[in-house]
Amino acid sequence: MKIERNQIVEKLIQIVGNQRVITDEQVLKDSSFDRFRKYEGYHHIYTQPIPSALVYVKSAQEVSEILQFANDNHINVVPRTGHSATEGGLETAVENTIIIDGSKMNNIVKIDTYNMQATCQCGVSLQVLDDLLREQGYTTGHSPQSKPLAQMGGLVATRSIGQFSTLYGGIEDMVVGVEAVFPNGEIAKIKNVPRRAAGPDIRHVVIGNEGALCYITEVTVKIFKFMPDNNVFLGFTLDHMKTGFEILREVMVNGYKPSVARLYDVEDGAYHFSHFAKDKCVLIFMAEGPKGITEATAKAIEEIVSRYDECKKVEDHYIKEWFDDLNWDPKKIEEEKVEILETKNVGNTTEVSSNWGKIIDIYQVCIERIRKEIPDITMVGAHSSHSYLNGTNLYFVYYYDVNCKPEEEISKYHLPIKKIIVEETLNAGGSMCHHHGVGKHRAPWIQEEYGSSYYILETLKKAFDPNGIMNAGTIIPIKK
Ligand SMILES: Cc1cc2nc3c(=O)[nH]c(=O)nc-3n(C[C@H](O)[C@H](O)[C@H](O)COP(=O)(O)OP(=O)(O)OC[C@H]3O[C@@H](n4cnc5c(N)ncnc54)[C@H](O)[C@@H]3O)c2cc1C
């Protein structure tokens, strides 16, 4: 029998008390979407089913009781922490969804500088944790642009990556152990050890699950020594993206580990570096760590770059200054909102990855098709911001003037652009998601992304979430 909205609210109050169950209509409307629908949201247009309640949890036990109730009654839940998602992971795609918000689970449980790890509840802000660590001479090494917004649960759930990833890796390289709650109420804790060979690495069932398999309640991450005095910044202008990709590849395949290795095309670069790089691509590197290593890394990179005549060095301070202002906080989000409402010019992004052999083709074909096929485009560009031994990522940035009703913006502009990038990347054998997650808007291509390994993903979903209550439509599309 279908359970009514007021019965859902009553049960939630029974579990956590009435202070932490929110039913205010405006709050619920604002909780029915994420930044994928920011343009609709700025116009107070709500196209998603309004959730039944938003509930703030304070312990794994409370999450367990709520999930058991939702599972028994086939009620959809959307896990949430920092609310900075960009791909529709927070959209409440079905009626009567419960939003389980972990942002009040914000205790830093333990900072263990001998064993070099920190344990946090899911709602700990990355900015807060990293600031605290830096005061003591340590860092998480994790620095996504959303560092002031995102929280540990969401960062692990989306398989996030930070700007210093070339040295420290993505969150998957940092997570030591994790605690998660499954739809049947089971609380599962994976212990903290340096390595294990005891069967499959089940941390990866949890990391990147986007709230579609389980609820993350606690995370333990590695910490690193923080030595900012040794940082070296390098910047170069150049004429061609192809040359830039070649240089990035040379740096990576020869075993150097700068913390930052980024390549901007002319259009994207113009947004950031117009004061020193007019009509030029821009290459940026940063080396971190012990002095001997940073100096050797910087020297080697300069030597590699010097082989390419078109590269011209820029003053290092430009690069440092740019980094200092890169992250997004609530103030920048508010400024963006004002500008978008004033200009009707909207910017969005899509990030993909591929092996070195295909990256330039993906870059060229996507830029060409977007310019040709999408109306009202005012800017399209891209940068590579995370490189690996065997390839790199591409982060497409695009702006368009919205010449339609706010609720048509997604179907007229945002999705057609995403479709071009996703399809061209998949055709070239790349991955359609580098770090923002699948959310709900790349789910239609999930079978193509996985190929024959989709069997493993689908089996995980069926095993852990047989009633399909975990974030319906995220990663795996809702069957029509
Ligand atoms: C301006 C801006 C810059 C960004 N820069 C980066 C970047 O540099 N690198 C990067 O990787 N990402 C970036 N992002 C994307 C986003 O910040 C990350 O995906 C981040 O990890 C989300 O964390 P959150 O706490 O805000 O999660 P939320 O937005 O609350 O949730 C994100 C997803 O995770 C799920 N989820 C949240 N909490 C839990 C939980 N406890 N258990 C299970 N599932 C959960 C949600 O259901 C949702 O699907 C950026 C976003 C913005 C707006």
The ligand as an ORCA input file, in Angstrom:
! r2SCAN-3c Opt
* xyz 0 1
  C      31.899     25.878     -8.522
  C      32.097     24.393     -8.476
  C      33.361     23.868     -8.673
  C      33.552     22.490     -8.635
  N      34.815     22.004     -8.763
  C      35.034     20.676     -8.676
  C      36.355     20.148     -8.784
  O      37.346     20.883     -8.918
  N      36.511     18.805     -8.690
  C      35.448     17.973     -8.502
  O      35.649     16.769     -8.437
  N      34.186     18.452     -8.416
  C      33.957     19.762     -8.488
  N      32.680     20.243     -8.392
  C      31.541     19.318     -8.204
  C      31.164     19.068     -6.728
  O      31.617     20.082     -5.903
  C      31.753     17.790     -6.268
  O      31.107     16.763     -6.969
  C      31.649     17.501     -4.763
  O      32.328     16.304     -4.520
  C      30.242     17.381     -4.243
  O      30.287     17.358     -2.819
  P      29.035     17.844     -1.964
  O      29.351     17.585     -0.532
  O      28.649     19.204     -2.333
  O      27.954     16.787     -2.442
  P      26.418     17.009     -2.821
  O      26.297     18.057     -3.859
  O      25.610     17.146     -1.602
  O      26.091     15.586     -3.490
  C      26.756     15.158     -4.657
  C      26.334     13.725     -5.008
  O      26.783     12.829     -3.997
  C      25.675     12.208     -3.330
  N      25.968     12.274     -1.899
  C      26.183     13.399     -1.142
  N      26.447     13.051      0.128
  C      26.394     11.701      0.182
  C      26.563     10.737      1.224
  N      26.847     11.113      2.474
  N      26.440      9.434      0.920
  C      26.144      9.034     -0.337
  N      25.964      9.889     -1.354
  C      26.086     11.196     -1.111
  C      24.455     13.023     -3.709
  O      23.290     12.234     -3.721
  C      24.828     13.525     -5.102
  O      24.567     12.544     -6.058
  C      32.447     21.624     -8.431
  C      31.180     22.159     -8.227
  C      30.997     23.525     -8.232
  C      29.628     24.064     -7.995
*
